[in-house]
């Protein structure tokens, strides 16, 4: 969708280890899709 709208984006994958370690859970992957603030009005869900 972002490519079709010609909106530049960046995908980052992190492992949220700190919160999981304190709660005794297995670390979970977190995926973030980042776009410029000025592009938010162009994107609707």
C-alpha positions in Angstrom: 0.0 0.0 0.0 2.8 2.5 0.9 4.6 1.7 -2.3 1.4 2.2 -4.3 1.0 5.6 -2.7 4.7 6.4 -3.3 5.3 7.0 0.4 8.8 6.2 1.6 9.0 3.8 4.5 11.4 1.8 6.6 10.8 -1.5 8.3 12.7 -2.3 11.5 12.6 -5.5 13.5 13.5 -5.5 17.2 13.4 -8.0 20.0 11.7 -6.5 23.1 13.9 -8.3 25.6 13.7 -6.0 28.6 10.0 -6.2 29.3 9.9 -9.9 28.6 12.8 -10.7 30.9 11.2 -8.9 33.9 7.9 -10.7 33.3 9.6 -14.1 32.9 8.4 -14.4 29.3 10.2 -15.3 26.1 11.4 -12.3 24.1 9.0 -11.3 21.4 9.8 -9.7 18.0 8.6 -6.2 17.4 8.2 -5.0 13.8 8.0 -1.2 13.2 6.9 0.4 10.0 8.2 4.0 10.0 7.0 6.8 7.7 7.5 10.5 7.8 5.1 12.5 9.9 3.9 14.6 7.0 2.8 11.3 5.2 0.4 10.3 8.0 -2.7 12.0 6.5 -2.2 10.1 3.2 -2.4 6.7 5.0 -5.7 5.4 6.3 -6.5 2.0 7.7 
